[in-house]
C-alpha cells in the first residue's frame, strides 16, 4: 500500500486518530475527507470535527508544498 502525501504530512505534523477518505488537495477536501476519531464506543471509532490540537489546513498545505 502506498502512503499518500497527505498521510505523510499529517504524520509529520503529529496528527493522531484520523482516517483519510478520498483525495485531499484543497481545504474543502481536508475538512470533508479527513475523519477525526473523537471517541471510542466499545471498540468502534466515533468520528467528529477536527480537534483544535490537530493540524490546520494552512499547516498541512505548507508541508505539502515542501514535498
Secondary structure, DSSP 8 states (H G I E B T S, - for coil): ----HHHHHHHHTT--SEEE-S---SHHHHHHHEEEEEEEETTEEEEES--TTS--HHHHHHHHHH-
